[in-house]
Amino acid sequence: MDTIDTIRPLCSYKSQGPEGNVFARLWRFYCARAAKRRSRLALGELSADLLKDIGLTEAEARRESAVPFWR
């Protein structure tokens, strides 16, 4: 099991109220950014054939996978 699989269950944190406290909002923000980063990294690992199936070029996939997590 890698680190990402270890962290994922923690992102299902439930807050007490609809908005939650500051910690809950920050945690949800972090989890959303971490999920987006994992998706981008996975995109960067796809083969040319798989990228062609989803309509992307290798250059587009590499460029997107290089985007920092805060964007």
Secondary structure, DSSP 4 states (H G I P E B T S, - for coil): --HHHHHGGGGG---SSSS--HHHHHHHHHHHHHHHHHHHHHHHT--HHHHHHTT--HHHHHHHHTS-TT-
